[in-house]
Amino acid sequence: MLDFGLTDNEDMEDYDTKFLAELNPGDEITGEIVVGEFKTVPMGKREVAEFYVIITDLKHRRKWVCEFTTPYYPETDNIYGENGGVFYNLIDSLNHVVNKTPLNWLENYSVNFSRFRKTVNESVHTVTLKALQSDNPDAKTVNLQVIDANIKTEPEKHPSVSIYDLAQEDPIILMAYTRLRNKGDRITVKNINFELKGLFDDKNITENAYQAALQELKKVKDKG
């Protein structure tokens, strides 16, 4: 399960800034998501956390600024999503779309804010949100339900290869490989590096070829 980046865009001053209060039930918005830092504000005998989630709609050049106010527990850095509230619906539906949990999975949510912010900003690229009528008749804004999310994929990792595989593709490595085999020495990354250094010192290969071969050898998981 995914345990919940800021993208710089040029000409952001040309974007139309919109707010959560401007959404009506049934409206949908799609864009890049960023969770901002929070600040604490005293409310009665406790503190609440205020933070913004920004949805940048590149297609329509709009920035949706969604403000959230939640109970905050400084001893754990946790914020609290109460069932039916705006933040509850956001985290519940995001968890549903990304991690395939049921909707209304938990009665309420206690969420570590730092982890939530870091994971969304680093791992979630774009989201589509649907505005829902709030269950609270006194609510001044709609609730937000995530109905789609695009997760950032990790860079493709190249599978480990053997020195023999590299030697079949790189003539410089093949030279070092052949010299080791002819001498009866062990074929290891360390010994290949040693042979490459000898070829370079003897001016049998250029510096560019030497450095390129060293880079290729980094693909090898040497077992000694």
C-alpha positions as CSV (number, residue, x, y, z in Angstrom):
1,M,0.0,0.0,0.0
2,L,1.2,3.5,-0.7
3,D,2.0,5.3,2.5
4,F,0.9,8.9,2.0
5,G,6.4,17.4,-5.6
6,L,6.0,20.5,-6.1
7,T,6.0,21.2,-9.8
8,D,7.3,24.6,-11.0
9,N,5.3,26.1,-13.8
10,E,6.1,29.2,-15.8
11,D,3.7,32.1,-16.1
12,M,1.8,31.2,-13.0
13,E,0.7,34.8,-12.7
14,D,-1.6,34.1,-15.7
15,Y,-3.6,31.5,-13.8
16,D,-7.0,32.3,-12.5
17,T,-7.2,31.6,-8.7
18,K,-10.4,29.8,-7.6
19,F,-11.5,28.8,-4.1
20,L,-13.4,25.9,-2.6
21,A,-16.4,28.0,-2.0
22,E,-16.8,28.5,-5.7
23,L,-17.5,24.8,-6.3
24,N,-21.0,23.4,-6.6
25,P,-22.1,19.8,-6.0
26,G,-21.3,17.8,-9.1
27,D,-18.4,20.0,-10.3
28,E,-15.2,18.2,-11.1
29,I,-11.6,19.6,-11.2
30,T,-8.5,17.9,-12.4
31,G,-4.9,19.1,-11.9
32,E,-1.5,18.7,-10.2
33,I,-1.9,18.4,-6.4
34,V,0.3,20.1,-3.8
35,V,-0.2,20.1,0.0
36,G,1.1,23.2,1.7
37,E,2.6,23.7,5.2
38,F,0.1,24.2,8.0
39,K,-0.2,26.7,10.8
40,T,-1.8,26.3,14.1
41,V,-4.6,28.6,15.3
42,P,-6.0,28.6,18.8
43,M,-9.7,27.6,19.0
44,G,-11.1,27.6,22.5
45,K,-8.9,25.4,24.7
46,R,-7.2,23.6,21.8
47,E,-5.3,24.3,18.6
48,V,-6.5,23.5,15.1
49,A,-4.4,23.1,12.0
50,E,-5.0,25.2,8.9
51,F,-3.5,24.2,5.6
52,Y,-4.1,24.5,1.9
53,V,-4.3,21.9,-0.9
54,I,-3.6,23.5,-4.3
55,I,-4.9,21.9,-7.4
56,T,-3.3,23.4,-10.5
57,D,-5.4,22.9,-13.6
58,L,-2.9,23.3,-16.4
59,K,-5.5,22.8,-19.2
60,H,-7.8,25.6,-18.0
61,R,-5.0,27.7,-16.3
62,R,-6.7,27.7,-13.0
63,K,-5.4,27.3,-9.4
64,W,-7.9,25.8,-7.0
65,V,-7.0,26.8,-3.4
66,C,-8.7,24.5,-1.0
67,E,-8.4,25.4,2.7
68,F,-8.7,22.8,5.4
69,T,-9.2,23.3,9.1
70,T,-8.8,20.2,11.3
71,P,-8.2,19.3,15.0
72,Y,-4.4,19.1,15.6
73,Y,-2.5,17.1,18.2
74,P,1.1,18.5,18.5
75,E,2.4,15.6,20.6
76,T,2.0,13.3,17.6
77,D,1.9,15.9,14.7
78,N,-1.5,14.4,13.8
79,I,-4.5,16.0,12.3
80,Y,-8.0,14.6,12.7
81,G,-10.6,13.9,10.0
82,E,-14.1,13.7,11.4
83,N,-16.6,11.5,9.5
84,G,-18.5,13.7,7.0
85,G,-16.0,16.5,7.1
86,V,-14.1,18.0,4.2
87,F,-10.7,16.5,5.1
88,Y,-12.3,13.1,6.0
89,N,-13.8,12.8,2.6
90,L,-10.5,13.8,0.9
91,I,-8.3,11.4,2.7
92,D,-10.9,8.6,2.7
93,S,-11.5,8.8,-1.1
94,L,-7.7,9.3,-1.8
95,N,-7.0,6.2,0.1
96,H,-9.8,4.4,-1.7
97,V,-8.5,5.3,-5.2
98,V,-4.8,4.7,-4.5
99,N,-4.9,1.9,-2.0
100,K,-8.2,0.2,-3.0
101,T,-9.6,0.5,0.5
102,P,-13.5,0.7,0.9
103,L,-15.1,4.1,1.1
104,N,-15.8,5.1,4.6
105,W,-13.1,2.7,5.6
106,L,-12.7,4.1,9.1
107,E,-15.1,5.9,11.3
108,N,-12.6,8.8,11.7
109,Y,-9.0,9.4,10.5
110,S,-6.0,10.4,12.6
111,V,-3.3,11.3,10.1
112,N,0.3,12.2,10.6
113,F,0.5,15.5,8.7
114,S,4.2,15.4,7.8
115,R,3.8,11.9,6.3
116,F,0.6,12.9,4.5
117,R,2.1,16.0,3.0
118,K,5.4,14.3,2.0
119,T,3.7,11.4,0.3
120,V,1.2,13.4,-1.6
121,N,3.7,15.9,-2.8
122,E,6.3,13.2,-3.8
123,S,4.1,10.4,-5.0
124,V,0.8,11.8,-6.3
125,H,1.0,13.7,-9.6
126,T,-2.6,14.7,-10.5
127,V,-6.0,14.1,-9.1
128,T,-9.6,14.5,-10.2
129,L,-11.9,15.8,-7.5
130,K,-15.7,15.8,-7.5
131,A,-17.6,18.2,-5.4
132,L,-20.2,16.6,-3.1
133,Q,-23.0,18.1,-1.1
134,S,-21.9,18.3,2.5
135,D,-23.8,16.2,5.1
136,N,-23.7,19.2,7.4
137,P,-26.5,21.6,6.5
138,D,-24.5,24.5,8.0
139,A,-21.4,23.9,5.9
140,K,-20.3,26.8,3.7
141,T,-18.4,24.6,1.2
142,V,-18.8,21.3,-0.6
143,N,-17.0,18.1,0.3
144,L,-14.3,16.9,-2.1
145,Q,-14.1,13.3,-3.3
146,V,-11.1,12.0,-5.1
147,I,-12.4,9.9,-8.1
148,D,-9.0,9.5,-9.9
149,A,-5.3,9.8,-9.1
150,N,-2.2,9.6,-11.2
151,I,0.7,8.2,-9.2
152,K,4.3,9.2,-10.0
153,T,6.3,6.1,-11.1
154,E,9.8,5.5,-9.9
155,P,12.6,5.6,-12.5
156,E,13.0,2.3,-14.3
157,K,15.7,0.2,-12.7
158,H,17.9,-1.7,-15.0
159,P,18.2,-5.3,-14.2
160,S,21.7,-6.4,-13.0
161,V,23.9,-7.9,-15.7
162,S,27.0,-10.0,-15.7
163,I,30.5,-9.0,-16.7
164,Y,30.1,-11.6,-19.5
165,D,27.0,-9.8,-20.8
166,L,28.8,-6.5,-20.9
167,A,31.8,-8.0,-22.6
168,Q,29.6,-9.1,-25.5
169,E,28.4,-5.6,-26.0
170,D,31.4,-3.4,-25.1
171,P,34.7,-4.1,-27.0
172,I,36.8,-2.3,-24.4
173,I,35.4,-4.5,-21.6
174,L,35.9,-7.5,-23.8
175,M,39.6,-6.6,-24.1
176,A,40.0,-6.6,-20.3
177,Y,37.8,-9.7,-20.0
178,T,39.9,-11.6,-22.5
179,R,43.2,-10.7,-20.8
180,L,42.0,-11.9,-17.5
181,R,40.7,-15.2,-18.9
182,N,44.0,-15.8,-20.8
183,K,45.9,-15.3,-17.5
184,G,43.5,-17.5,-15.7
185,D,42.6,-14.8,-13.2
186,R,39.2,-14.5,-11.6
187,I,36.6,-12.4,-13.6
188,T,35.5,-9.8,-11.1
189,V,34.6,-6.1,-11.4
190,K,37.7,-5.3,-9.4
191,N,40.0,-7.2,-11.7
192,I,38.3,-5.8,-14.8
193,N,38.9,-2.4,-13.4
194,F,42.5,-3.2,-12.9
195,E,42.9,-4.5,-16.4
196,L,41.2,-1.4,-17.9
197,K,43.5,0.9,-15.9
198,G,46.5,-1.1,-17.4
199,L,45.1,-0.7,-20.9
200,F,44.7,3.0,-20.3
201,D,48.1,3.5,-18.8
202,D,49.7,1.6,-21.8
203,K,47.7,3.9,-24.1
204,N,45.9,1.0,-25.6
205,I,42.6,2.8,-25.0
206,T,41.6,6.5,-24.8
207,E,40.5,8.2,-21.7
208,N,37.0,8.5,-23.0
209,A,36.8,4.8,-23.7
210,Y,38.2,4.0,-20.3
211,Q,35.7,6.2,-18.5
212,A,32.8,4.9,-20.5
213,A,33.8,1.3,-19.7
214,L,34.0,2.2,-16.0
215,Q,30.4,3.6,-16.1
216,E,29.2,0.4,-17.8
217,L,30.7,-1.7,-15.1
218,K,28.6,0.0,-12.5
219,K,25.6,-2.0,-13.9
220,V,27.2,-5.2,-12.7
221,K,26.3,-6.6,-9.3
222,D,29.7,-8.1,-8.4
223,K,29.5,-11.1,-6.2
224,G,33.3,-11.3,-6.0
